[in-house]
């Protein structure tokens, strides 16, 4: 992958959830096709850009095997994926990156080509996030978010608004159509979803 010196991107794997629909188990460590779901996503992200940041709030030792682990800020614990995105954006800015390429741990079918397309689309207008869209459905946790959105995201979370799509829309996110990729974006949230 080619990146201009002024527009550097790191990867962010979101694995900080409570696993409510997985009966409280750590979703990212649940196996799909004989490997933990987080491993599939980490592999796809790392094929496109490095370093890999991981938002996790438990099983930290396991996630450290994949990348640099970040925990949610103490006052934002339990606030959902936007708290993880905020932790990732903040760390990315500290490390001198301009944006994060984000993906949740529960879409292990994701492919590097989708990430490449998202990065290319983001480079066209790097002041705005770009998110995936497939079959008319937006996927705001599959996208590229510039670190310049930290204050906007902090404000939304402090206002107790954890809706990811609201944040994406408020930030002016553009969508990238990913036709014929329904399987790629299939969430594996429940034990029965791991069978396919």
C-alpha positions as CSV (number, residue, x, y, z in Angstrom):
1,X,0.0,0.0,0.0
2,X,1.2,3.5,-0.8
3,X,0.6,6.3,1.6
4,X,1.7,9.9,1.3
5,X,3.8,11.1,4.2
6,X,1.2,13.6,5.2
7,X,-1.7,11.1,5.3
8,X,-0.7,8.2,7.4
9,X,-3.3,5.6,8.5
10,X,-3.1,3.0,11.2
11,X,-5.5,0.1,11.8
12,X,-8.0,-0.2,14.7
13,X,-9.6,-3.5,15.7
14,X,-12.7,-3.0,17.9
15,X,-12.9,-5.9,20.5
16,X,-14.0,-4.1,23.6
17,X,-17.6,-5.2,23.8
18,X,-19.4,-7.0,26.6
19,X,-20.4,-10.0,24.4
20,X,-23.9,-9.8,25.6
21,X,-25.3,-11.8,22.7
22,X,-22.5,-14.3,23.1
23,X,-23.6,-15.2,26.6
24,X,-21.0,-12.9,28.1
25,X,-18.1,-14.5,26.3
26,X,-15.4,-12.4,24.6
27,X,-16.7,-12.2,21.1
28,X,-13.3,-11.6,19.4
29,X,-11.9,-14.8,20.9
30,X,-14.8,-17.0,19.8
31,X,-13.8,-19.3,17.0
32,X,-15.0,-19.1,13.4
33,X,-13.5,-21.5,10.9
34,X,-11.1,-22.8,13.5
35,X,-9.6,-19.4,14.6
36,X,-10.7,-16.6,16.9
37,X,-12.7,-14.0,15.0
38,X,-10.3,-11.2,16.0
39,X,-7.4,-13.1,14.3
40,X,-9.2,-13.1,11.0
41,X,-9.9,-9.3,11.2
42,X,-6.4,-8.5,12.5
43,X,-4.9,-10.4,9.6
44,X,-7.0,-8.5,7.0
45,X,-6.3,-5.1,8.6
46,X,-2.5,-5.8,8.9
47,X,-2.4,-6.8,5.2
48,X,-3.3,-3.2,4.4
49,X,-1.7,-1.0,7.0
50,X,0.2,-1.1,10.3
51,X,0.5,-0.7,13.2
52,X,-2.5,-2.5,14.5
53,X,-4.3,-0.9,17.5
54,X,-6.8,-3.0,19.4
55,X,-9.6,-1.6,21.6
56,X,-10.2,-4.3,24.3
57,X,-11.4,-4.2,27.8
58,X,-10.7,-7.8,28.8
59,X,-8.6,-10.7,27.6
60,X,-5.8,-8.2,27.3
61,X,-3.0,-10.8,27.2
62,X,-4.7,-12.6,24.3
63,X,-5.2,-9.4,22.3
64,X,-1.6,-8.2,23.0
65,X,-0.5,-11.1,20.8
66,X,-2.1,-9.3,17.9
67,X,-1.2,-5.7,18.4
68,X,-1.1,-2.7,20.7
69,X,-4.0,-2.9,23.1
70,X,-5.9,0.2,24.2
71,X,-8.6,0.3,26.9
72,X,-11.5,2.7,27.1
73,X,-11.1,5.7,29.2
74,X,-12.3,4.9,32.8
75,X,-15.2,7.4,32.5
76,X,-16.3,5.9,29.1
77,X,-16.1,2.1,30.0
78,X,-19.2,0.3,28.8
79,X,-20.1,3.1,26.3
80,X,-19.9,0.9,23.3
81,X,-17.8,0.9,20.1
82,X,-17.5,4.7,20.0
83,X,-15.5,4.7,23.2
84,X,-13.1,2.3,21.5
85,X,-13.0,4.5,18.4
86,X,-12.2,7.4,20.6
87,X,-9.3,5.5,22.3
88,X,-8.0,4.5,18.8
89,X,-8.2,8.0,17.4
90,X,-6.5,9.5,20.4
91,X,-3.6,7.0,20.3
92,X,-3.3,7.4,16.5
93,X,-2.9,11.1,17.0
94,X,-0.3,10.6,19.7
95,X,1.6,8.4,17.3
96,X,1.4,11.0,14.5
97,X,-1.2,9.3,12.3
98,X,-3.8,11.2,10.4
99,X,-6.6,8.6,10.5
100,X,-7.6,5.1,11.6
101,X,-9.0,2.3,9.5
102,X,-11.5,0.6,11.8
103,X,-13.2,-2.8,11.8
104,X,-15.1,-4.7,14.5
105,X,-14.0,-8.1,15.6
106,X,-17.3,-9.7,14.8
107,X,-16.9,-9.6,11.0
108,X,-14.3,-12.2,10.4
109,X,-15.2,-12.6,6.7
110,X,-13.8,-9.1,5.9
111,X,-11.3,-8.9,3.1
112,X,-8.2,-6.7,2.7
113,X,-9.5,-5.4,-0.7
114,X,-12.5,-3.7,1.1
115,X,-10.0,-1.9,3.3
116,X,-7.8,-0.9,0.4
117,X,-10.9,0.6,-1.3
118,X,-11.9,2.5,1.9
119,X,-8.4,4.0,2.2
120,X,-8.3,5.0,-1.5
121,X,-11.7,6.7,-1.1
122,X,-10.6,8.5,2.1
123,X,-7.5,9.8,0.3
124,X,-9.8,11.6,-2.1
125,X,-11.2,13.8,0.7
126,X,-9.2,13.1,3.9
127,X,-11.0,15.7,6.0
128,X,-14.1,13.4,6.0
129,X,-14.6,9.9,7.1
130,X,-15.6,7.2,4.6
131,X,-17.7,4.2,5.6
132,X,-18.7,1.0,3.8
133,X,-22.1,0.4,2.3
134,X,-23.5,-2.8,1.0
135,X,-26.9,-3.7,-0.3
136,X,-28.3,-0.3,0.8
137,X,-27.0,-0.7,4.4
138,X,-24.3,1.5,5.9
139,X,-21.5,-0.1,8.0
140,X,-20.1,2.8,10.0
141,X,-17.7,0.5,11.9
142,X,-16.0,-0.4,8.7
143,X,-14.3,2.8,7.6
144,X,-11.6,5.4,7.8
145,X,-12.0,8.2,10.4
146,X,-9.6,11.1,10.6
147,X,-8.1,12.0,14.0
148,X,-9.5,15.5,13.6
149,X,-12.8,14.1,14.8
150,X,-11.6,13.5,18.3
151,X,-13.4,16.6,19.8
152,X,-16.6,15.9,18.0
153,X,-16.6,12.3,19.2
154,X,-15.8,13.3,22.8
155,X,-18.7,15.7,22.8
156,X,-21.1,13.1,21.5
157,X,-20.1,10.6,24.1
158,X,-20.2,13.2,26.9
159,X,-23.8,14.0,25.7
160,X,-24.5,10.2,26.3
161,X,-25.1,9.5,22.6
162,X,-23.5,6.2,21.7
163,X,-25.1,5.8,18.2
164,X,-22.4,5.1,15.7
165,X,-24.4,6.1,12.6
166,X,-25.3,9.5,14.2
167,X,-21.6,10.1,14.7
168,X,-20.7,9.1,11.2
169,X,-23.4,11.4,9.7
170,X,-22.5,14.3,12.0
171,X,-18.9,14.0,10.9
172,X,-20.0,14.1,7.2
173,X,-19.1,10.6,6.4
174,X,-19.1,9.6,2.7
175,X,-20.1,6.0,1.8
176,X,-18.3,3.6,-0.4
177,X,-20.5,1.1,-2.1
178,X,-19.2,-2.5,-1.8
179,X,-21.5,-4.5,-4.1
180,X,-21.9,-8.2,-3.7
181,X,-20.2,-8.2,-0.3
182,X,-22.9,-9.2,2.1
183,X,-20.9,-12.2,3.4
184,X,-18.0,-9.9,4.0
185,X,-20.0,-7.7,6.4
186,X,-22.0,-10.4,8.1
187,X,-21.9,-9.8,11.9
188,X,-21.3,-12.9,14.0
189,X,-22.9,-11.7,17.2
190,X,-24.5,-14.9,18.5
191,X,-23.1,-18.5,19.0
192,X,-25.3,-19.8,16.2
193,X,-23.7,-17.2,13.8
194,X,-20.4,-19.0,14.1
195,X,-21.6,-22.1,12.3
196,X,-21.5,-20.6,8.8
